[in-house]
């Protein structure tokens, strides 16, 4: 039972919100419409691709679009 008491005292000095927000703040990016559509398409096609790879692919596509057209992608659609 001492380990339970020690664990409780260890976390007393930390605010409750800090523990809940920490996993989200570790580089979690906001998923835009293009990322969601690409992710849905890869799942529908039967591919199991991780989030970082999907983000790299959509970022490369966004950069190519901006290079070819010379205009930025609407921020409502893609960040």
C-alpha positions as CSV (number, residue, x, y, z in Angstrom):
1,X,0.0,0.0,0.0
2,X,3.0,2.3,0.4
3,X,3.5,2.5,-3.4
4,X,-0.1,3.8,-3.7
5,X,0.5,6.5,-1.2
6,X,3.8,7.4,-2.8
7,X,2.2,7.6,-6.2
8,X,-0.5,9.9,-4.9
9,X,2.0,12.2,-3.2
10,X,4.2,12.3,-6.3
11,X,1.4,13.9,-8.4
12,X,0.1,16.4,-5.8
13,X,2.2,19.3,-6.9
14,X,1.2,19.1,-10.5
15,X,-2.0,20.8,-11.8
16,X,-4.6,18.4,-13.3
17,X,-4.8,20.1,-16.6
18,X,-1.1,19.7,-17.3
19,X,-1.3,15.9,-17.4
20,X,-4.3,15.9,-19.7
21,X,-2.9,18.5,-22.2
22,X,0.6,17.0,-22.5
23,X,-0.1,14.2,-25.0
24,X,-1.9,16.6,-27.4
25,X,0.8,19.2,-27.2
26,X,3.6,16.9,-28.3
27,X,3.5,17.9,-32.0
28,X,-0.1,17.1,-32.7
29,X,-1.0,19.1,-35.8
30,X,-4.5,20.3,-36.8
31,X,-5.9,18.0,-39.5
32,X,-7.3,19.9,-42.4
33,X,-9.8,18.8,-45.1
34,X,-7.1,17.6,-47.5
35,X,-5.5,15.5,-44.8
36,X,-8.8,14.0,-43.8
37,X,-9.7,13.2,-47.4
38,X,-6.4,11.6,-48.1
39,X,-6.6,9.5,-44.9
40,X,-10.1,8.4,-45.8
41,X,-9.0,7.5,-49.3
42,X,-6.0,5.4,-48.1
43,X,-8.2,3.5,-45.7
44,X,-10.8,2.9,-48.3
45,X,-8.2,1.6,-50.7
46,X,-7.0,-0.8,-48.0
47,X,-3.6,0.8,-47.2
48,X,-2.5,1.2,-43.6
49,X,-0.4,4.4,-43.6
50,X,0.7,6.3,-40.5
51,X,-0.3,9.9,-39.9
52,X,3.2,11.4,-40.4
53,X,3.5,9.8,-43.9
54,X,0.1,11.1,-44.9
55,X,1.1,14.6,-43.7
56,X,4.3,14.5,-45.8
57,X,2.4,13.4,-48.9
58,X,-0.3,16.1,-48.6
59,X,2.3,18.7,-47.8
60,X,4.3,17.8,-50.9
61,X,1.1,18.0,-53.0
62,X,0.2,21.3,-51.5
63,X,3.7,22.7,-52.3
64,X,3.5,21.4,-55.9
65,X,0.1,23.1,-56.4
66,X,1.4,26.4,-55.1
67,X,4.5,26.1,-57.3
68,X,2.5,25.4,-60.5
69,X,-0.3,27.9,-59.9
70,X,1.7,30.6,-58.1
71,X,-1.1,31.1,-55.6
72,X,-1.5,29.9,-52.0
73,X,-4.0,27.2,-51.1
74,X,-7.1,28.6,-49.4
75,X,-6.5,28.3,-45.6
76,X,-10.1,27.1,-45.1
77,X,-9.3,24.0,-47.1
78,X,-5.6,23.3,-46.2
79,X,-3.1,24.8,-43.7
